[in-house]
Amino acid sequence: MAAYWAIISPQMPLASGTHVGPYEITGAIGAGGMGEVYRAHDPKLGRDVAIKVLPEAFAGDAARMARFQREAKVLASLDHPNIATIHGLEESGGTRALVMQLVEGPTLADRIKQGPIPVDEAVRIARQIADALEYAHERGIVHRDLKPANIKVAADDTVKILDFGLAKALEGDPSSIDISTSPTISRMATQQGVLLGTAAYMSPEQAKAKPVDRRADIWAFGCVLYEMLTGKQTFTGETVTDTLASLIKEEPDWKALPAATPMRVRVLLQRCLQKDPKQRLRDIGDARISMDEVLSGAPEPAAGGSQPANRRLWLATGFGGLLLGAAGAALAVWVLKPSSAPVKPVTRFTITLPQGQRLAGLDWRAVALSPDGSELAYVATTQGGGAQQQIYLRRMDTGEDRPIAGTEGGYSPFFSPDGRWIGFFANGELKKIAVSGGVAQGLGGSSLPRGGSWGSQGTIAFAPVLSVIMQVPDAGGTARPLTRLMTGETGHYWPEFLPDGKRVLFFSLTGHAGIDVQPVGSDEPRSLIQGPISTMPTYATSGHLIYAQGGNLMAVPFDPDRLDVRGEGVPVVQGVAQSASGGGPAQYSVSASGSLVYLPGGISGLQSKLVWVSRNGKEEPLGAPVTDYYQPRLSPDGRRVAIDVTEKAGAVQVELYDFSRDTLSRLTFEGTTNQYPTWTPDGKRITFMSPTQGVQEVFWQLANGGGGREQLTSGKTTSVVPFSWSPDGQTLAGITVAPPNAPHIFVMRLSDRKMQPFLQNQAATFEDAPQFSPDGHWMAYASDETGRREIYVQPYPDQGGKWQISTDGGNEPQWNRNGREIFYRDGDKMMAVDITTQPGFAAGKPHELFEGNYLKNSSGYARPNYDVSPDGQRFLMIKAIDEGQAAPAHINVVLNWTEELKRLVPMGK
């Protein structure tokens, strides 16, 4: 639980029950370098706080307090996951309070008291400290009092640095520290332990009362890292004077470093602890890079290398450096022995996206590691007006992030086997682009793709929605089926080639809702994993099949030659972000080199509510319960709503909400998935889509719940999606989905129940959302025939003419029931166009009614995810209840994860 710091200035100790503003003191915590600390409670927000009491001399100095307030405003600009953030400054009755985030848990000093910290753990902690310092230094802020006691470390090794910049804020001197007046030193002059705890981390220039800059933090960082590795302070003495003399005159005991300390860490420590600041490491970002190189398992540099800077450093260290070089050389010889195969250490850390970036495209795969693990592709947006998502590339060795030009609107990235190309999807098309940059190349249309994989045989597999896995040459060409739907299956998703590129893993939707594998060129899949819903398969080079199940990563030994699993799946990573929808994506990626990246979270079904929105944007909530809603459809009389509701297990059912009774009740019970409801014009029946015999078909059922469902269509090899009934209730308009062909619009008369094509434009990737006009003489629909989805109208049943309704992109068309207006959505905007049909058809200029963050159609079809009241004055919208929450900005990384996997799930004999 997060707590908060507040710095105040009373004259005497605070007793329990004392109130400081809204905070109630509940007890003493201890003493710090800048005052006593008390625990308190904020009753308004129900959170704990800590009250740090300032020295009396400071509180009575008006000039110092004014400087402190100015500095506090600067410190409040710090926003980094490894820095305790300042949230506000209070002043009440002479009391000034600084509110700052604090993570509960032991300090790094507490951890070190238990003994030296293992090298890999110390490097992970140091990497986070360096990242935080780099962030602050880039903004001109120096900590000035970095030490283990000011660093909190959670159980998962997450770091929070406390009191950032407070030393300067309390001193008010922008250039130096005067030991005689330093609040850290002078306040604690009679408390030798606390004083020594600060003096031991002072840089030589601080100890000499000379001007300091960020290089003082770099020195302190070196002291902290040294202490983590050795379990003892870098410089010590019986008194403060002895300690300061030691750090000015003596060298650290380099022999105390553990033998396993990587050469990069040894060199880094020597560069950080150069007494002359001009010879010291210039930028803490270089330390972060060194930590990343260690964590990524990069080859160790040879001792006494050819780089001039390294040669100067080794010479400067004298005899201790020579000993260190000899030890490093001996270690290098041992590592390079052919007979030795040391196990690479498993290391964990978190990537924080650059400021303003947030992960996006979470309805598809949002992260992908290159085969060698050196690069990470991720989908993100950048804060700012009109920013759209695109794919970014991060170098794992340097931490450099850059957007990939040409991937705007892209999602579901995946790498080529050689790591030189990235495949992705954008605007209904499969594309590829070189990692080094260039123009994105289109490889053909893909209807609502559910994943892609690039095989070693020059083939890309991709998965259109409600379809078999398709394959296309990576140089471009004709797409053709790779798999075949079996009885009871409605789609094959998330393809993943095995290393030889001759077999493909995939998720089978419906059926047994599990993992299958199939050789390329064969139509006989083999079932590997069966329910509960198991999805997103990946082969790990450790010999394991990895898949997602219930928000966890599962692993089972897998023989890629015999194509069989051995034993039962075992949870190996818990709490991985995964969509609650059946077969929904889990956000993880495993490289061929054995590393893992994932987004934490677990199963997440979208919680939403129904709201009325007037034409001017005024919102009014309904009494319907909060759940996962989709595709609302008002009954002809406007008294009920038929709507998709996604259940926790991922199944979707049609439910009815009754306005007068304020009740939500389930309508469909047969089958695991029934969705996309459409009322018949008389309000007696509801039409919906449901899987059968390997495809999606249209059924209908009495709206009063009586009787069972009846099948209306027989697509046989194509899936059918219902959209709209003609006003006489005799003709159904919908679309057929038969990959690799684009969806096309059909009409079916009840008299013979035969589907007849209405529109099938070969220039369009999508042509869908057919909506009969209230008089039945016109058909509105959406098409991307121009390269951008727009709304069009054609006469019905004749097709003599076509009119474009939207002018700047449009989706989800709906008619006003008076027939004189068409509504559609353009992003978050609800648009309206006046329509006249006599003496001929004419459309007015589109105009905006309102704009709001309401759920749009996420399936890729243009089927409206809203409805319009019978009088055309209100819109029934779906609103996410978590719309104010920030999208994730952190990615968890586990280097050499497959080494851990071998221990967790042994291969056996």
N, C-alpha and C positions, 0 to 999 in steps of 0.2 A: 504494500500500500504506500502511496506517495504521501509524504508529509511536507511541511513547509518551515523555512527558517524565517525568523523575524529578529531584527537587531534593534534594540531600544536603549534607553538611557536613564534608568531610575537611579536613586541615590543609595539604596540599601537592598540586601537580598530579598527575593520574592518568596512569599510563603504560598503553600498550596491553597487554592481557592481565590487567590488574587486575580483580578481581571486587568488585562492590558488590552484596551479596545475590546474587540469581540472575543479575545482569547482568554481562557481560564487556565491558570497555572495548575498543573497536576503533580509536579515533582521536579527535582533537580536531575539533570543528566550528567553534568560534570563541568570541568573547566577547560577552555581552549586557549589558544595563544592570544586571543583578543577579547576574552571575557568569559564569565560563567554562562552556562547553558541550561535552560529549563525546558521541560516538556509542558505543553499546553494543548488545549482543545478548542477548536472552532465550532461552536454549536450550530451556527447557521448552515455551514456546509458539511458538518459531520466529519471533519478531518483533524488529524493531529498536527500540531505545529511545534517548533522549537523557538524559544526566546533566548537570544544571546545578549547578555547585559554588557554594555560598553563601559570602559573605565570612566570614573567620575571626571577626571581631568579632561577627557575628550568630550564628554557630554556638555561640559560647561564652556567649551570653546566654540563660540558662534561661527567664527571664520572657518574652523575645521568642519563643523557640521554643514556649512554651506558648500564647501568643497566636496564633502562626502555626498551630498545630494546630487551635485553635478556629475560626479563619477558614477553614482548609482544608475543614473539615466543611461550612461554609456554601457554599463555592465548589463543592463536589462535588455540590450540588443542581442546578447548572446543567446543563440537557440541551437543547441547541439545535444545529441542524445547522451554524451558523456560529460556534460557540464550541468551542474545544478543551476537551473534557470531562475532568474529574478523575475517575479511577476508583478511587483508593485511596491511603492514606497508610501507609507502612511505617516501622518503626523496628527496627534490628538493630545491636547492638554500638555504639551511639552514633550510628549513621547513620540519618538520617530521609529517606525518599523519598516524593515526591508523584508519582503516576502519572497522566499526562494525555495525551489524544489529540493527535496532531500530523499534519497532512497534509504529505506531502513536496511540495516545490516552492519556487519563488522567493517572496520576500517582496514586498509591495507596494513597498517601498523599492527593491528590485532592478528592478521594472518601471518605476518612475518615473525611474531613472537612464538609461533608454533614451530618455527624452523624454516630453512630455505625453501623456496617455492620451486617445484620442478621447472626445468628449462622451458618446455613447450607452454606450460601454463603462464609462466612469467612473461614470455614473449607475447602471448595473447593479451595479457593485461597491459603490457608496455605499449603495444600497438594502439590500443584504445586511448591511452594517455597521450600518445603522440598525436593522434588524430584530433583530439580535443584541443591540444596546444596549438596545432597548426591552424585550426579554425579560428581561434582567438587571436593568434599572432597576425593572421591575414587582416584582421580588423583593428590592429594596433593596440591590442590589450595583452598585457603581460600578467601572469599570476603573481609572481614575486614571493610566494610563500608555499611553493609546491613541496610536499612531504607526504609520507605514508599516512600520517594522521589526518590529512586533508583529502584522502582518497577512499571512497567507499567501494567495496567489491561485493556484489551479490553472489548468491550460491552458484549461479551459472557463469560466473566470472565477468558479468557486465559491470563496467566501471562508471562511477560518477565522481567528478572532481568538485570539491566543495570550496567555498570562500574564494572563488575565482576573482582576482583583481581587488579583493578587499584590502589587502595590505596597502596598495597605492591609494585607494579611496579613503582609508582611515588616516594615512599620512598627509595626503593632499599635495605632496611634492612630486611633480611629474618626472623628475630626473634622477633622484637618488634616494637612498635610505641612510638616514643618520642613526647609527646605533644608539646614540645617547637619547634619542627621542622616539625611536621606533616603538609603536604600540605593541608590537610582538615581543620586543626585547625588554623595554623599560617596564611595561606593565607586569611582567613576570620575573622581575629581577630577583625576587626572593624565592621563586619556584624553580630550582635548578633543573629538574627533570624536563619541564616544559620548555625552558630556555634552551637547553641542550638539544631538544628535539627540533628546534628551529635552526639553531646555529649550525648543526651538522649538515644542512642542505644549502647553506648560503654559498654563493659563488665568491671567489676571491675578491672580485671587485665590490661586491656587497659588503664583505667583511672589512674592506678598506674604506668604506663609505664613499666609493666612487660612483659616478653615474652608471645606471644599469639599463639594459634593454632586454629583448627576448632571449639573448644568449645566457642570461641568468637562469631562465627557465630551462634551457637546454642543459646547463650544468646540473640543476636540481633533478632533471629527468635522468641523467646519468647516475646520480647518487641513488635515486629510487630503484632503478633497474639493477644496479650493483647490489643493493641491499636485498632485493627480492631473490637474487641468485645465490648470495652467500649467507644470508640470514644475519648479517651484521652491518653496521653503518660503515660508510666509505671512510669517513674521518671521525675520530673520537678523541676524547680527552677527559680528564677528571673535572675540569672546570670549563666554563665558557671560553676563557682565554686560551686554554690548552687546545680546545676544539678548533677555534679560529686559527690558531697558529699551525695546527696540523693541516688544515685544508689549504693554507697559504704556502706551506713549505714542503709538505710530504707528498709522496705518491701513493695511490691506493695499493693494497696488497693484491696484485694481479694473480698470484698463485692461489688465492682463496676461491677463485672462480671454479665452478665444477668442471671436470674434464670434458663433459658433454656439451659445454657452451660452444655454440657454433662460431666459426671464425668471423662471420659478419657481425655477430653481437660483440665479440671481443674488440674488433676494430671500432665499432660504433661507440663502445664505452670509452675507449681512449680518446676518440675525437670529441666526445661530450665533455670529458673531464680534463681538457687542456686548460691550464691555469691562465694563460694569456687569452683573453676573449677573441683576439684577432686570429688565433690559431684554432679556435674552437669550431665545431660544427656550426655552419652559418644558418641552417634552416632545419627546423624540426621535421619538416616534410621529408627530408632525406632519411631521418630516423624511421619514419613510418614506412618508407619504401624498403628499407633494410629489413624491418619486421615482416613486411609482406613477402619479401624474398625468402626469408627463413620459413615462414608458414607455408609457402607454396612448394617448398622442397627444392628450390633452385640450387644448382651446383655451387659448392663452396669456392670462394676465390682462393687462389694459391697464395701462401705466405710470401711476402717480398715480391709481389706482382710488379708488372712493368709500369703501372700507372704512377706518374711522378708524385701525386699527392700521397699515395700509399707508401712510397719509398720514404718520403719526408716523415710520415707518421711513425714508421717503424724506427727510423733513426732517432726521432725525438724521444722515443720511449726508453732508450738506453738498454741496459742489461735485461730489465724485466721484459722489454719487447722482444729481445732475442730469445729468451726462454719461451715466451709465448709463441714466437714463430716456429721454434723447434717443435713445440708440442703440436702446433697446427699442422706442420709438415708430417709429423708422425701419424697424426689422425688422418690426414689425407691419404697417406700410403695405406693405412689399414682399411679405409673405406674402399679404395680402388682394388683391393685384393680380389682376384677372380673367385676365390673360394668362399668369400663372405657375401651374404645377401641380407644386409640389415633391414629390418622392418621399418618402413617409413612411419614417422609419428603421425598419429591422427590429431589434427588441430582444428579448432573451431573458432570462428569469429563472425562478426556481423558487418555486412556492407550497408552503409547509410548512403542513400542517394544524394546527389548534390542538392543544395538548398533550393526549394521550390519544386523539385521533381516529386511525382507520385506515380506508383505503379498503376497500370491501366490494362485494359483488355483481359480482365480476370474471368470473363465468360469463356475464354479460350486459354491456351497455355501462354503464360506471360514471361517465362524465363527459360533459357536454354544455354547449356555449356558447350563449348567447342569440344571436339573429341579429345584433344590433349589437355583440356582444362585451362588453357591459357587465356581464354576470352569468354566473356559472359554477354549474351544478348538478352535484353529485357525490353518490355514494352512500358512506356511511361508517358505522362503528360507533364508539361511545365506550367506552373501557375502563371496566369496572365490572361487577358481577354482574348478569346477566340483561339486559344492554343488547342491543337488537336494532338492525339496520341501518335507516336511513332516509335520506331525501334532504335534503341541506343546500344552501343557497344562499349564494354568496359574491359580494359586490360587488367588481368588479375595480378600481374607483377608490379605495375606502377600505380594502379588505382585510377588511371585516366579514363574518363567517360566522354563519349562523343555521340551526337546523334548521327544516324546514317541517313544522309540525304537521299530522297527517293522512296523512303518507307513511310511517308506520312499516311496516317490512317491504317497502318499495318498492324498485324497481330499474329500470334502463333508462329514465332520464329523457330527455325531448325537449321543446323549446320550441314554442309556437305561433308563426306567422310574425310576429305583432306583439310577441312577447316577454312578453305579459301572462299567459300560462298555461303550465303544465308538464304534459305527459302522462307517465304512468308506469304500471307494472304492480305489482300487489300481490295476494297471495292468489288467484291465478288470474283476475284481473279487470283490464281496461283502465280507467284512471281519469284524471281531470284535476283540477287544483287551481290556483287563482289564485296568481300570484307574490306578490301582496300579502297572501295568507293567506285563510283561510276553510275551508269544508268540502270535502273531496275528493268528487267526483261520479263515480259508476260509469257506464261506457259499455258494459258488457257483458263477458261471459266471454271469456277468451283462453287456449287450451290451450298452456301452456309457451311463451310468446312469445319470438320471436327478433327483437326490435327493433320500433320504431314510428317514424312520421314524420307530421308535421302539415302538410298542404298548404294553399296559399293560397286554395283553392276551398272551404274549409269541410269538408274530409274528412281523417280520420285513417286511415292505413294501418298495419296491424300484421301480424305473421307468427307464427301458431301453429306449433308444431313439426310436421314432416312434413305440411305443408299449403301451399296457395297463399297469396298475400298477400290479406288480407281488408281491407275498407274499411267505415267507419262514419261517419255525420255527426258532426261535433265537438260538436253539441248533444245527441247520443244518438239511438238508433234501431236499426234492424235491420242487422246486419253481413251483407255479401254479398261474394262473391269479386271480386277485382280482377284477378288473373292466372289462368292455367290451366296445370296441369302438362302438360308435353310428354313424349314417349316418353323413358324413361330418367331422368327427374327425379323426385325424391322430396320436394322441398320448396323453397320460395322464402323466403329469409331477408333480414333487414336492409334493409327498404325505405327509400328516400330520395326524396322528391318533388323534382323540378326546380322552380326558382323560380316557374314559371307554375302549378304545382299540377295540371297536365294530363298529365304524364308521370312515371313512377316508375322509379327504378333499383332493382335488387335482386340478390341473390346466388342463383344456381341451384345447389342441392345435387345432387351426383352429376352425371349428364350430363357437360358440359364443365367443371363446377365453376368457373364464372367469373361475369362480370357481364353482366346483361341490362338492357334498358330497354324499357318498354312504355307506350304511350299509355293513359290511363284510358278505359275503354269499348271497348277493343280486346282481342282474345285472341291477338294475334300479336306476341310479343316479338322484339326484335332483339338479337342477341349482340354485345357490345362487346369484352369481354375473355375469352379462353379460357385454360385451365390454363397453368402449374400453379395450384393453388388460389388464387383471387383473390376477396377478400370485402370486406364493409363499404364499399360505394361511397358517395362524397360528391361533390357538384358544388361546385367553387370558383369564385367570381365572376371570377377571373382567366381563366376559360375552360378549366379543366382538370378532368378526371375524376380523383379521388383514390380509391385503394383500397389495401387491405392485402394483402401477399403475403410469406409467410415471415418475419414479424416486422419488415418494412419498409413504409413508406408509399411508394406508387408514384404517379406522375403522368403523364398523357398529355393532349395537347391534345384538346379535345372541343367539338363544335359542338352546342349544345342545340337548335337549330332543325332541322338535318339529321339529328340523332341518330347521329352517327358520330364515331369517334376518328381521329386523324391520327398515324400513326407508332406506335412502340413505347413501352411504359411505361418510365419512368426512375425509379430510386430517389431519393427526395428527403429522406427522414428515415429513418435506420437505427436499429434497436433500439427498436421500439415494442412494448409488451407485447401479446401475442396468444396466444390459446389454440391448442394444437396440434391440437385436434379439427377435423374437416373443417368449414370455414366458420365456425370459432370467432371470437368477437368480438376485434377489435383496439381497444385503449383510446385513442381519439383523437376529437377533434371540431374542426370548422372552422366559424367564424362567417361570415355573409354579409359582414361588415366586413373579413374577410381575416385574422383571427387564428387561431392553432392552439393547442390544448392536447393533451397526450398523457402517458401514463405510460411511462417508459422500461422496457426489459426484453427485448424480442424474444420469439421463440417459446418457450413454456413448457409442456411436457407434464408432468402431475403424476406424480412418481415415488413409488411406493408399494410396500408389502410386505404379504405375507399373514401373519396371526398367529392363533393359537388364543387364545381368551379363555374362562376358566372362568366358572361361574355367579357366583362371588364376585369376578370382575374380574381374576384372575391371568392375566398375559399370557405367551404362549410363541411365539416366532417360528418360522416354517417355513423350510425350506431353499430355497424358490423364489426366483429372482432378482428384484432390484428392477426394476420397470417400471411402466407405467401400467395398473393393474388396475381392473376394474369387473364387477359382477354375478357373484360366484362361486356355483357350484352343485355341491354334492357328489353323487357318484354314489350310487345306492341302497345299494351295499355300503360306501360311505365311503372307498374306496381312491383315488379320483381326483377332481379338481376340473375342471369346465368353466368357463371364465372369459373375459370380453372383455379383449383387450389392444389398446390404442391404439398404432399405429405412429407413427414420426416424421412421416410425410407426412400424418397425420390419419386414415388408414383404420383400421377396427376389424375384428379377426378373432377367432374363437373358438379358444382354445388349451386344451390339457389338461395339468394337472400331476399326475404320478404320485407318490404318497407313497413307495412302496417303492423306486422307481428314482430319486427326487429329480430328476426331469427335467420340463422345460416344453417342449412341442412343439405346433406349429400343427396344427389340425384342418381348418379351412376355407381353401380357396384360390380358389374360383370367386367372382368379383365383388370389388368394392373394399370392401364393408362387409357383414359378417356379425356379428350381435350378439344379446344376450339369450338365452343358451343355457338349455335346459330338458331334463333327462333324461327318457326314457320310463321307466315303473316297472320294466321288466325290465333296464334298464341297457344295452340294446343300441344305442339310437339317441339322438342329441341333436337337439332341435328348436331352431331359431333364426330370427331375422328378417333378411331381406335385401331390397334394392330390386329391383323389376322393373316395367317398363311404367309408370313414373311413380308407383307406390305401393310400400309395404313389404308383403311377403307372408311367410308362414311356410313354411319348408323343414325337412326333416330329413335326417340323414346318419348312416351307421353310425359308432358311437363308436370302432371299431377302425381307422378311416381308410379302409376298403375302399369301393369304389364311389364314385359321385358323389352330389350332393344331389338331393332330390326335392321338388317344390313341393306343399304340402298345401292351401293356401287360394287363393281367387280373389276377393280383395276388389274388384278392378276399379277402383273409384273411391275406395275407402277403404283406409287403411293398417291392417294387422293386427299386433298385438303379442302373442306367446305368453306365458302365465304358468304354467299348471299342468296336469298330466295327472291324470285320475281313476285310482284305484289299479288298475283293470283294464286301463289303457292304451288304452281305446277312445274316450275323450272328452277333447278339449282345451278348456281355458278360457282366454280371452284378452280383449283389448279391441279395438274398432275405433275408428279416429280419422278422422272425417269432418267437419272444420270447415265451418260454424260450430257444428255440433251438438257437445254434450259427448261425451267418450269413453263408450262403454257396453260392458257385459260381454256376451260371446257364449260359446256352447259349440258345438263341432263334433264330431260323431261320425265316426269313421273309415269307418264303413260307407257313408256317402253323401257325406261331406266337405262338407256344407252347414252354414253358420254360422247359428245360431238365437239370437235375443236372449234373454238371461237376466235382465238388469237394465238398465233405461233410465229412470232417474228424472230427469224434467225439472227438478226443483228442485236437482239437483246439477250443479256445474261439472265435478267429477271423480268418477268412479265406476269404480274400477279395482282392480288387484292381486288378482284372484280366486284363491283357494287352496283346492283340494279338501282335505277332511279325510281322514285315513288310511283311514277306512272308506267314504269316498265319499258319505256321506249329508248332508254339510254343506258350505257354501261360506263361507269368510271373505273379506272384501274391505274396501276403504277407500272412504269417501264423504265429501264435504263438504256434504251436503244441509242441515246445520244452520248452515252458514257456517264451520265448522271441520272439518278432516279428522279423522275418527274411524274406528275399526275396528268392523265389524258382522259378524254371522253370520246366514245364512238356510239353511233346509233345501234339500236338492237331491235329486231334481229338482223336487219340489214347493216352493212358496214360501209355505207356510202359517206365517207368523210371521217376526219379525226381532228380533235381540237386539243391543244396543250393548255392545261389549266394553271399549273404552277409555272413560275418563271425563274426561280432561283433554287431549285431542288425541292422535292416534296415526297412525302411518305404517308401511309395510313389514311387513305381517303374515306370520307363518310358523306352521305347526302343529308341535308336538312329534310325532314319529312314533308315539308311544304313544297319540295322540288325546286326551290328557287335559290338554293345555296349549296355549295360544296365546301366541306371542311377538310383540311389536311394538316399534317405537322411538318414543320421545317426545323429540325433540331428540337429545341425546347419551346419553340413558338407554335401557337395554335393559329392557323391561318384560315381565312374565309374568302370565298370568291362568289360574287353574285352571278346567277345563271338565269338566262331567259331561253325558252324553247319555241316561242311563237313570235313572228311567223317562221323564224329559223333559229338554230342554236347560236347563242352568243355568250361569251364569258367576260366578266368584268376584270378589273385589276385586283390581284391578291392584296389583302390587307390583314394586318396582325390584330387578333382579338386580345390575346394575353400571352405571357411567357412565364413558364414555371418549370421547376425540376420535378416533373412527373415521369413515371416509368414509361419508357418507349418499348416498342417491339424488339425483343432480344433474340428472337428465333431467326431473324434475317428476312422472313416474309414481311410484306407490307400490311399484313392483317392488323387492323386498328387495335391498339391496346387502350382504347377508351370508347365511350359511347355518348350519344347526344340525346337529351330528353325529348319527348314527343313534340314539345312546343319550340324546340331549337334554342332555348334560352340558357340551358345549363349543360355542363359537360361532366360526365362521370369519369373521374381520373383515379389512377392508382399512385399513391405517394409512399415512398420508402420512409420508414420511421427512423432510419439511421442516416438520412441524407446529410445531416450536419457533420458526420464523422469524417475525418480525413482518410483518404485512401492510404494504403500502406506505403512506407518509404524505406523499409529495411528488408534485407535478404540475408538469410542464414547460410553460412558456408561451412562445410566440413571437408577439409583436405584429407586425401588418402582414406576416405570413408570405407572403401572396400576392405581395408585391413581390419577395421572394426567389425565389418559384416562377417568376415571369416570366423571371428570369435563368437559372434552372436548366433550365427546359423552355420555350424560346421557342416562340411560337405559329406562327412562320413566315408565309409569304404566304397 
